[in-house]
Amino acid sequence: MRRAVRVPTERARRGPVPGPLGRAASRIYAGVVARRNRAFDRGERVTDVGLPVISVGNLSVGGTGKTPTVVRLVRELRAAGAKPAIAMRGYGARTPDEMSDEHAEYLSRLGPTPIVAQPDRVEGIRSLRARDPSVTCVVLDDGFQHRFVRRAVDLVLLDATRDVFSDSLLPAGWLREPVESLARAHAVVLTHAEGAPAERVASMRAHVARQAPGAHAAVARHVWDGVESGDGVAPVESLRGRRLWVACAVGNPDAFVAMARAAGVDVAGVDARRDHARYDERGVRAIARSAVDAGAEGVLTTAKDWVKIEPAMRGMAPGETPPFLRPVLGVAFDEGGEGLLGMVLDAAGAPGVVPS
């Protein structure tokens, strides 16, 4: 049996700057962040966009599960009778008219949804309201550091598989701002709990309680609700025992690989690229060759990657690649979910449905 191999096509995540240089740069960055946050704390340049805003963000660089969390919140808000929109930066799009991978994934998962992708989120939301006055609330994707928009709920996601409380600020570490910033959060969710020991989750909960004593705390798992392919959606149990090549360009590739193994996949190898990396036909062919060479019967990728891989395959003949499979990613709460979702519905003015 061939051994699983990690292919160094691109580095999955650029490492922090080590040593004295990184620490010195982090101190400078810390000063900039502190001055910026003090100005926002005084209310400078903070705009009320006229709608309840639910911000979903994080403290660190990398995947914490913002996309599936936003999808879950939008569905809950719709079920409660609200009409939510999504405001996002549109990271990864090369032009204003190009759709980012996350934008495309939201449309794929949610169907027709008011979405604005613009770095200036205030102007983006204003233009969206002008186009669609029926919108009743906004879910702000990756909004914790984007404090120009006044929000009703500030929700912060922390990856339970990473020890954020002992990390350093960029560029010596992965933190965008200090852990003390959690004090302004209304709710903190520990995500990826399925990949963390119970002791780690308990320790992180204790840290959250100290840093954000007034915040609602919740614990969530990422779950696969099914597997999409050209044949439709199959149960996740259909992955068990299948030898698959894993290809992804996400913030936390190790979590995706771990979930594949937990689902019973025989991982033939991994092609982990930097977050938001693009795919072209040449790259897809390289992935296909690697999969075939490793004896894999297919390629397992994420929904976010698939919206970039599928267009790159359009010039290829049927059968030129092994099948590409995409798990349907969801979020399930182990603790605190009902209170969190109730907080969101109340803030959005749609408290009529008890969250599931």
Contacts in CASP RR format, 6 or more apart in sequence:
PFRMAT RR
TARGET T0000
AUTHOR 0000-0000-0000
METHOD contacts of the structure
MODEL  1
MRRAVRVPTERARRGPVPGPLGRAASRIYAGVVARRNRAFDRGERVTDVG
LPVISVGNLSVGGTGKTPTVVRLVRELRAAGAKPAIAMRGYGARTPDEMS
DEHAEYLSRLGPTPIVAQPDRVEGIRSLRARDPSVTCVVLDDGFQHRFVR
RAVDLVLLDATRDVFSDSLLPAGWLREPVESLARAHAVVLTHAEGAPAER
VASMRAHVARQAPGAHAAVARHVWDGVESGDGVAPVESLRGRRLWVACAV
GNPDAFVAMARAAGVDVAGVDARRDHARYDERGVRAIARSAVDAGAEGVL
TTAKDWVKIEPAMRGMAPGETPPFLRPVLGVAFDEGGEGLLGMVLDAAGA
PGVVPS
2 268 0 8 1.000
2 294 0 8 1.000
2 295 0 8 1.000
4 267 0 8 1.000
4 268 0 8 1.000
4 269 0 8 1.000
4 270 0 8 1.000
4 294 0 8 1.000
5 269 0 8 1.000
5 270 0 8 1.000
5 294 0 8 1.000
6 269 0 8 1.000
6 270 0 8 1.000
6 272 0 8 1.000
7 269 0 8 1.000
7 270 0 8 1.000
7 271 0 8 1.000
7 272 0 8 1.000
7 290 0 8 1.000
9 271 0 8 1.000
9 273 0 8 1.000
9 286 0 8 1.000
10 249 0 8 1.000
10 272 0 8 1.000
10 273 0 8 1.000
10 274 0 8 1.000
10 277 0 8 1.000
11 274 0 8 1.000
12 251 0 8 1.000
12 253 0 8 1.000
12 272 0 8 1.000
12 273 0 8 1.000
12 274 0 8 1.000
12 275 0 8 1.000
13 61 0 8 1.000
13 62 0 8 1.000
13 251 0 8 1.000
13 253 0 8 1.000
13 274 0 8 1.000
13 275 0 8 1.000
14 274 0 8 1.000
16 22 0 8 1.000
16 168 0 8 1.000
16 170 0 8 1.000
16 171 0 8 1.000
16 172 0 8 1.000
16 173 0 8 1.000
16 174 0 8 1.000
17 25 0 8 1.000
17 171 0 8 1.000
17 172 0 8 1.000
18 172 0 8 1.000
19 172 0 8 1.000
22 171 0 8 1.000
22 172 0 8 1.000
23 168 0 8 1.000
23 172 0 8 1.000
25 170 0 8 1.000
25 171 0 8 1.000
25 172 0 8 1.000
26 168 0 8 1.000
26 169 0 8 1.000
26 170 0 8 1.000
26 171 0 8 1.000
26 172 0 8 1.000
26 173 0 8 1.000
29 169 0 8 1.000
29 170 0 8 1.000
29 171 0 8 1.000
30 169 0 8 1.000
30 178 0 8 1.000
33 169 0 8 1.000
33 176 0 8 1.000
33 177 0 8 1.000
33 178 0 8 1.000
37 147 0 8 1.000
37 177 0 8 1.000
37 181 0 8 1.000
39 45 0 8 1.000
40 46 0 8 1.000
40 147 0 8 1.000
45 148 0 8 1.000
46 147 0 8 1.000
46 148 0 8 1.000
46 149 0 8 1.000
46 150 0 8 1.000
47 122 0 8 1.000
47 148 0 8 1.000
47 149 0 8 1.000
47 150 0 8 1.000
48 150 0 8 1.000
49 122 0 8 1.000
49 125 0 8 1.000
49 126 0 8 1.000
49 129 0 8 1.000
49 138 0 8 1.000
49 149 0 8 1.000
49 150 0 8 1.000
50 129 0 8 1.000
51 125 0 8 1.000
51 129 0 8 1.000
51 135 0 8 1.000
51 136 0 8 1.000
51 137 0 8 1.000
51 138 0 8 1.000
52 136 0 8 1.000
52 137 0 8 1.000
52 138 0 8 1.000
52 152 0 8 1.000
52 347 0 8 1.000
52 348 0 8 1.000
52 349 0 8 1.000
53 87 0 8 1.000
53 125 0 8 1.000
53 137 0 8 1.000
53 138 0 8 1.000
53 139 0 8 1.000
53 140 0 8 1.000
53 149 0 8 1.000
53 150 0 8 1.000
53 151 0 8 1.000
53 152 0 8 1.000
53 153 0 8 1.000
54 73 0 8 1.000
54 84 0 8 1.000
54 137 0 8 1.000
54 138 0 8 1.000
54 139 0 8 1.000
54 140 0 8 1.000
54 151 0 8 1.000
54 152 0 8 1.000
54 153 0 8 1.000
54 155 0 8 1.000
54 344 0 8 1.000
54 347 0 8 1.000
54 348 0 8 1.000
55 140 0 8 1.000
55 143 0 8 1.000
55 144 0 8 1.000
55 146 0 8 1.000
55 149 0 8 1.000
55 151 0 8 1.000
55 153 0 8 1.000
55 154 0 8 1.000
55 155 0 8 1.000
56 66 0 8 1.000
56 69 0 8 1.000
56 70 0 8 1.000
56 73 0 8 1.000
56 139 0 8 1.000
56 140 0 8 1.000
56 141 0 8 1.000
56 142 0 8 1.000
56 143 0 8 1.000
56 155 0 8 1.000
56 157 0 8 1.000
57 64 0 8 1.000
57 66 0 8 1.000
57 141 0 8 1.000
57 142 0 8 1.000
57 143 0 8 1.000
57 144 0 8 1.000
57 145 0 8 1.000
57 155 0 8 1.000
57 156 0 8 1.000
57 157 0 8 1.000
58 64 0 8 1.000
58 66 0 8 1.000
58 142 0 8 1.000
58 144 0 8 1.000
58 156 0 8 1.000
58 157 0 8 1.000
58 158 0 8 1.000
58 159 0 8 1.000
58 176 0 8 1.000
59 144 0 8 1.000
59 156 0 8 1.000
59 158 0 8 1.000
59 164 0 8 1.000
59 175 0 8 1.000
59 176 0 8 1.000
59 177 0 8 1.000
59 179 0 8 1.000
59 181 0 8 1.000
59 182 0 8 1.000
60 158 0 8 1.000
60 159 0 8 1.000
60 162 0 8 1.000
60 164 0 8 1.000
60 167 0 8 1.000
60 174 0 8 1.000
60 175 0 8 1.000
60 176 0 8 1.000
61 170 0 8 1.000
61 174 0 8 1.000
61 175 0 8 1.000
61 176 0 8 1.000
61 251 0 8 1.000
62 159 0 8 1.000
62 174 0 8 1.000
62 251 0 8 1.000
62 252 0 8 1.000
62 275 0 8 1.000
63 159 0 8 1.000
63 250 0 8 1.000
63 251 0 8 1.000
63 252 0 8 1.000
63 255 0 8 1.000
63 275 0 8 1.000
64 157 0 8 1.000
64 158 0 8 1.000
64 159 0 8 1.000
64 191 0 8 1.000
64 192 0 8 1.000
64 252 0 8 1.000
65 157 0 8 1.000
65 159 0 8 1.000
65 191 0 8 1.000
65 192 0 8 1.000
65 222 0 8 1.000
65 331 0 8 1.000
66 141 0 8 1.000
66 142 0 8 1.000
66 157 0 8 1.000
67 102 0 8 1.000
67 105 0 8 1.000
67 106 0 8 1.000
67 141 0 8 1.000
67 304 0 8 1.000
67 329 0 8 1.000
68 222 0 8 1.000
68 329 0 8 1.000
68 330 0 8 1.000
68 331 0 8 1.000
69 155 0 8 1.000
69 157 0 8 1.000
69 189 0 8 1.000
69 191 0 8 1.000
69 220 0 8 1.000
69 331 0 8 1.000
70 86 0 8 1.000
70 106 0 8 1.000
70 139 0 8 1.000
70 141 0 8 1.000
71 106 0 8 1.000
71 109 0 8 1.000
71 110 0 8 1.000
71 330 0 8 1.000
71 331 0 8 1.000
72 330 0 8 1.000
72 331 0 8 1.000
73 84 0 8 1.000
73 139 0 8 1.000
73 341 0 8 1.000
73 344 0 8 1.000
74 84 0 8 1.000
74 86 0 8 1.000
74 110 0 8 1.000
74 113 0 8 1.000
74 139 0 8 1.000
75 110 0 8 1.000
76 341 0 8 1.000
76 344 0 8 1.000
76 345 0 8 1.000
76 353 0 8 1.000
76 355 0 8 1.000
77 84 0 8 1.000
77 137 0 8 1.000
77 139 0 8 1.000
77 344 0 8 1.000
77 345 0 8 1.000
77 348 0 8 1.000
77 350 0 8 1.000
78 84 0 8 1.000
79 353 0 8 1.000
80 345 0 8 1.000
80 348 0 8 1.000
80 350 0 8 1.000
80 351 0 8 1.000
80 352 0 8 1.000
80 353 0 8 1.000
81 350 0 8 1.000
81 352 0 8 1.000
81 353 0 8 1.000
82 136 0 8 1.000
82 137 0 8 1.000
82 345 0 8 1.000
82 348 0 8 1.000
82 349 0 8 1.000
82 350 0 8 1.000
83 114 0 8 1.000
83 134 0 8 1.000
83 135 0 8 1.000
83 136 0 8 1.000
83 137 0 8 1.000
84 113 0 8 1.000
84 114 0 8 1.000
84 135 0 8 1.000
84 136 0 8 1.000
84 137 0 8 1.000
84 138 0 8 1.000
84 139 0 8 1.000
84 348 0 8 1.000
85 113 0 8 1.000
85 114 0 8 1.000
85 115 0 8 1.000
85 116 0 8 1.000
85 125 0 8 1.000
85 128 0 8 1.000
85 132 0 8 1.000
85 135 0 8 1.000
85 137 0 8 1.000
85 138 0 8 1.000
85 139 0 8 1.000
86 106 0 8 1.000
86 113 0 8 1.000
86 114 0 8 1.000
86 115 0 8 1.000
86 116 0 8 1.000
86 138 0 8 1.000
86 139 0 8 1.000
86 141 0 8 1.000
87 115 0 8 1.000
87 116 0 8 1.000
87 118 0 8 1.000
87 121 0 8 1.000
87 124 0 8 1.000
87 125 0 8 1.000
87 128 0 8 1.000
87 138 0 8 1.000
87 139 0 8 1.000
87 140 0 8 1.000
87 141 0 8 1.000
87 149 0 8 1.000
88 100 0 8 1.000
88 102 0 8 1.000
88 103 0 8 1.000
88 115 0 8 1.000
88 116 0 8 1.000
88 117 0 8 1.000
88 140 0 8 1.000
88 141 0 8 1.000
88 142 0 8 1.000
89 117 0 8 1.000
89 118 0 8 1.000
89 119 0 8 1.000
89 121 0 8 1.000
89 141 0 8 1.000
89 142 0 8 1.000
89 146 0 8 1.000
90 100 0 8 1.000
90 102 0 8 1.000
90 103 0 8 1.000
90 117 0 8 1.000
90 118 0 8 1.000
90 119 0 8 1.000
91 100 0 8 1.000
91 102 0 8 1.000
91 142 0 8 1.000
91 276 0 8 1.000
92 100 0 8 1.000
92 101 0 8 1.000
92 276 0 8 1.000
93 99 0 8 1.000
93 100 0 8 1.000
93 103 0 8 1.000
93 117 0 8 1.000
96 118 0 8 1.000
99 117 0 8 1.000
100 117 0 8 1.000
100 276 0 8 1.000
101 276 0 8 1.000
101 304 0 8 1.000
101 305 0 8 1.000
101 307 0 8 1.000
101 308 0 8 1.000
102 141 0 8 1.000
102 304 0 8 1.000
103 115 0 8 1.000
103 117 0 8 1.000
104 307 0 8 1.000
105 303 0 8 1.000
105 304 0 8 1.000
105 307 0 8 1.000
106 113 0 8 1.000
106 115 0 8 1.000
107 113 0 8 1.000
107 115 0 8 1.000
108 303 0 8 1.000
108 307 0 8 1.000
109 303 0 8 1.000
114 128 0 8 1.000
114 131 0 8 1.000
114 132 0 8 1.000
114 135 0 8 1.000
116 124 0 8 1.000
116 125 0 8 1.000
116 127 0 8 1.000
116 128 0 8 1.000
118 124 0 8 1.000
118 127 0 8 1.000
120 148 0 8 1.000
121 140 0 8 1.000
121 143 0 8 1.000
121 146 0 8 1.000
121 148 0 8 1.000
121 149 0 8 1.000
122 148 0 8 1.000
122 149 0 8 1.000
125 138 0 8 1.000
125 149 0 8 1.000
128 135 0 8 1.000
128 138 0 8 1.000
129 135 0 8 1.000
136 348 0 8 1.000
136 349 0 8 1.000
136 350 0 8 1.000
137 347 0 8 1.000
137 348 0 8 1.000
137 349 0 8 1.000
137 350 0 8 1.000
140 146 0 8 1.000
140 149 0 8 1.000
140 151 0 8 1.000
143 149 0 8 1.000
143 151 0 8 1.000
144 154 0 8 1.000
144 156 0 8 1.000
144 181 0 8 1.000
144 185 0 8 1.000
145 176 0 8 1.000
145 177 0 8 1.000
152 347 0 8 1.000
152 348 0 8 1.000
153 186 0 8 1.000
153 187 0 8 1.000
153 343 0 8 1.000
153 344 0 8 1.000
153 347 0 8 1.000
154 184 0 8 1.000
154 185 0 8 1.000
154 186 0 8 1.000
154 187 0 8 1.000
155 185 0 8 1.000
155 186 0 8 1.000
155 187 0 8 1.000
155 188 0 8 1.000
155 189 0 8 1.000
155 340 0 8 1.000
155 344 0 8 1.000
156 182 0 8 1.000
156 185 0 8 1.000
156 187 0 8 1.000
156 188 0 8 1.000
156 189 0 8 1.000
156 215 0 8 1.000
157 188 0 8 1.000
157 189 0 8 1.000
157 191 0 8 1.000
158 164 0 8 1.000
158 188 0 8 1.000
158 189 0 8 1.000
158 190 0 8 1.000
158 191 0 8 1.000
158 204 0 8 1.000
158 208 0 8 1.000
159 190 0 8 1.000
159 191 0 8 1.000
159 192 0 8 1.000
159 252 0 8 1.000
159 255 0 8 1.000
160 190 0 8 1.000
160 191 0 8 1.000
160 192 0 8 1.000
160 193 0 8 1.000
160 195 0 8 1.000
160 196 0 8 1.000
160 200 0 8 1.000
160 201 0 8 1.000
160 204 0 8 1.000
160 219 0 8 1.000
161 192 0 8 1.000
161 195 0 8 1.000
161 196 0 8 1.000
161 200 0 8 1.000
161 252 0 8 1.000
161 254 0 8 1.000
161 255 0 8 1.000
162 174 0 8 1.000
163 200 0 8 1.000
164 174 0 8 1.000
164 175 0 8 1.000
164 179 0 8 1.000
164 204 0 8 1.000
165 179 0 8 1.000
165 204 0 8 1.000
165 207 0 8 1.000
167 173 0 8 1.000
167 174 0 8 1.000
167 175 0 8 1.000
168 174 0 8 1.000
168 175 0 8 1.000
169 175 0 8 1.000
169 176 0 8 1.000
169 177 0 8 1.000
169 178 0 8 1.000
170 176 0 8 1.000
179 207 0 8 1.000
179 211 0 8 1.000
180 211 0 8 1.000
182 188 0 8 1.000
182 208 0 8 1.000
182 211 0 8 1.000
182 212 0 8 1.000
182 215 0 8 1.000
183 211 0 8 1.000
183 212 0 8 1.000
185 212 0 8 1.000
185 215 0 8 1.000
186 215 0 8 1.000
186 216 0 8 1.000
186 343 0 8 1.000
187 215 0 8 1.000
187 216 0 8 1.000
187 217 0 8 1.000
187 218 0 8 1.000
187 340 0 8 1.000
187 343 0 8 1.000
188 208 0 8 1.000
188 212 0 8 1.000
188 215 0 8 1.000
188 216 0 8 1.000
188 217 0 8 1.000
188 218 0 8 1.000
189 217 0 8 1.000
189 218 0 8 1.000
189 219 0 8 1.000
189 220 0 8 1.000
189 340 0 8 1.000
190 196 0 8 1.000
190 201 0 8 1.000
190 204 0 8 1.000
190 205 0 8 1.000
190 208 0 8 1.000
190 217 0 8 1.000
190 218 0 8 1.000
190 219 0 8 1.000
190 220 0 8 1.000
191 220 0 8 1.000
191 221 0 8 1.000
191 222 0 8 1.000
191 331 0 8 1.000
192 221 0 8 1.000
192 222 0 8 1.000
192 252 0 8 1.000
192 255 0 8 1.000
193 201 0 8 1.000
193 219 0 8 1.000
193 220 0 8 1.000
193 221 0 8 1.000
193 334 0 8 1.000
194 221 0 8 1.000
194 222 0 8 1.000
194 223 0 8 1.000
194 259 0 8 1.000
194 262 0 8 1.000
195 255 0 8 1.000
195 258 0 8 1.000
196 204 0 8 1.000
201 219 0 8 1.000
205 217 0 8 1.000
205 219 0 8 1.000
208 215 0 8 1.000
208 217 0 8 1.000
209 217 0 8 1.000
216 336 0 8 1.000
216 339 0 8 1.000
216 340 0 8 1.000
216 343 0 8 1.000
217 335 0 8 1.000
217 336 0 8 1.000
218 333 0 8 1.000
218 335 0 8 1.000
218 336 0 8 1.000
218 337 0 8 1.000
218 339 0 8 1.000
218 340 0 8 1.000
219 333 0 8 1.000
219 334 0 8 1.000
219 335 0 8 1.000
219 336 0 8 1.000
220 331 0 8 1.000
220 332 0 8 1.000
220 333 0 8 1.000
220 334 0 8 1.000
220 337 0 8 1.000
221 331 0 8 1.000
221 332 0 8 1.000
221 333 0 8 1.000
221 334 0 8 1.000
222 255 0 8 1.000
222 259 0 8 1.000
222 329 0 8 1.000
222 330 0 8 1.000
222 331 0 8 1.000
223 329 0 8 1.000
223 330 0 8 1.000
223 331 0 8 1.000
223 332 0 8 1.000
224 236 0 8 1.000
224 259 0 8 1.000
224 263 0 8 1.000
224 327 0 8 1.000
224 328 0 8 1.000
224 329 0 8 1.000
224 330 0 8 1.000
225 236 0 8 1.000
225 328 0 8 1.000
225 329 0 8 1.000
225 330 0 8 1.000
226 233 0 8 1.000
226 234 0 8 1.000
226 235 0 8 1.000
226 236 0 8 1.000
226 327 0 8 1.000
226 328 0 8 1.000
227 233 0 8 1.000
227 234 0 8 1.000
227 235 0 8 1.000
227 236 0 8 1.000
227 238 0 8 1.000
227 239 0 8 1.000
227 325 0 8 1.000
227 326 0 8 1.000
227 327 0 8 1.000
227 328 0 8 1.000
228 303 0 8 1.000
228 306 0 8 1.000
228 325 0 8 1.000
228 326 0 8 1.000
228 327 0 8 1.000
228 328 0 8 1.000
229 323 0 8 1.000
229 324 0 8 1.000
229 325 0 8 1.000
229 326 0 8 1.000
230 323 0 8 1.000
233 328 0 8 1.000
236 263 0 8 1.000
236 327 0 8 1.000
239 260 0 8 1.000
239 263 0 8 1.000
239 264 0 8 1.000
239 265 0 8 1.000
239 300 0 8 1.000
239 325 0 8 1.000
240 263 0 8 1.000
240 264 0 8 1.000
240 265 0 8 1.000
241 264 0 8 1.000
241 265 0 8 1.000
241 266 0 8 1.000
242 264 0 8 1.000
242 265 0 8 1.000
242 266 0 8 1.000
242 297 0 8 1.000
242 298 0 8 1.000
243 265 0 8 1.000
243 266 0 8 1.000
243 268 0 8 1.000
243 294 0 8 1.000
243 295 0 8 1.000
243 296 0 8 1.000
243 297 0 8 1.000
243 298 0 8 1.000
244 260 0 8 1.000
244 265 0 8 1.000
244 266 0 8 1.000
244 267 0 8 1.000
244 268 0 8 1.000
244 291 0 8 1.000
244 296 0 8 1.000
244 297 0 8 1.000
244 298 0 8 1.000
244 299 0 8 1.000
244 300 0 8 1.000
244 325 0 8 1.000
245 267 0 8 1.000
245 268 0 8 1.000
245 269 0 8 1.000
245 270 0 8 1.000
245 271 0 8 1.000
245 287 0 8 1.000
245 290 0 8 1.000
245 291 0 8 1.000
245 294 0 8 1.000
245 296 0 8 1.000
245 298 0 8 1.000
245 299 0 8 1.000
245 300 0 8 1.000
245 322 0 8 1.000
246 256 0 8 1.000
246 257 0 8 1.000
246 260 0 8 1.000
246 265 0 8 1.000
246 267 0 8 1.000
246 268 0 8 1.000
246 269 0 8 1.000
246 270 0 8 1.000
246 271 0 8 1.000
246 272 0 8 1.000
246 299 0 8 1.000
246 300 0 8 1.000
246 301 0 8 1.000
247 270 0 8 1.000
247 271 0 8 1.000
247 273 0 8 1.000
247 287 0 8 1.000
247 299 0 8 1.000
247 300 0 8 1.000
247 301 0 8 1.000
247 305 0 8 1.000
247 309 0 8 1.000
248 256 0 8 1.000
248 271 0 8 1.000
248 272 0 8 1.000
248 273 0 8 1.000
248 301 0 8 1.000
248 302 0 8 1.000
248 305 0 8 1.000
249 272 0 8 1.000
249 273 0 8 1.000
249 274 0 8 1.000
249 275 0 8 1.000
249 276 0 8 1.000
249 277 0 8 1.000
249 279 0 8 1.000
249 304 0 8 1.000
249 305 0 8 1.000
249 308 0 8 1.000
250 256 0 8 1.000
250 275 0 8 1.000
250 302 0 8 1.000
250 304 0 8 1.000
250 305 0 8 1.000
251 275 0 8 1.000
253 270 0 8 1.000
253 272 0 8 1.000
256 302 0 8 1.000
257 267 0 8 1.000
257 270 0 8 1.000
257 272 0 8 1.000
259 327 0 8 1.000
260 267 0 8 1.000
260 300 0 8 1.000
261 267 0 8 1.000
263 327 0 8 1.000
265 300 0 8 1.000
268 291 0 8 1.000
268 294 0 8 1.000
268 295 0 8 1.000
268 296 0 8 1.000
269 290 0 8 1.000
269 294 0 8 1.000
269 296 0 8 1.000
271 287 0 8 1.000
271 290 0 8 1.000
278 308 0 8 1.000
279 305 0 8 1.000
279 308 0 8 1.000
279 309 0 8 1.000
279 312 0 8 1.000
280 312 0 8 1.000
281 312 0 8 1.000
281 313 0 8 1.000
281 315 0 8 1.000
281 316 0 8 1.000
283 312 0 8 1.000
284 309 0 8 1.000
284 312 0 8 1.000
284 313 0 8 1.000
284 316 0 8 1.000
284 321 0 8 1.000
285 316 0 8 1.000
285 320 0 8 1.000
285 321 0 8 1.000
287 299 0 8 1.000
287 321 0 8 1.000
288 299 0 8 1.000
288 320 0 8 1.000
288 321 0 8 1.000
288 322 0 8 1.000
291 298 0 8 1.000
291 299 0 8 1.000
291 321 0 8 1.000
291 322 0 8 1.000
292 322 0 8 1.000
296 322 0 8 1.000
297 322 0 8 1.000
297 323 0 8 1.000
298 322 0 8 1.000
298 323 0 8 1.000
298 324 0 8 1.000
298 325 0 8 1.000
299 321 0 8 1.000
299 322 0 8 1.000
299 323 0 8 1.000
299 324 0 8 1.000
299 325 0 8 1.000
300 324 0 8 1.000
300 325 0 8 1.000
300 326 0 8 1.000
300 327 0 8 1.000
301 309 0 8 1.000
301 324 0 8 1.000
301 325 0 8 1.000
301 326 0 8 1.000
302 326 0 8 1.000
302 327 0 8 1.000
302 329 0 8 1.000
303 326 0 8 1.000
303 327 0 8 1.000
303 328 0 8 1.000
303 329 0 8 1.000
306 324 0 8 1.000
306 326 0 8 1.000
309 324 0 8 1.000
310 324 0 8 1.000
313 321 0 8 1.000
333 340 0 8 1.000
337 355 0 8 1.000
338 354 0 8 1.000
338 355 0 8 1.000
339 355 0 8 1.000
341 355 0 8 1.000
342 351 0 8 1.000
342 355 0 8 1.000
345 351 0 8 1.000
345 352 0 8 1.000
345 353 0 8 1.000
345 355 0 8 1.000
END
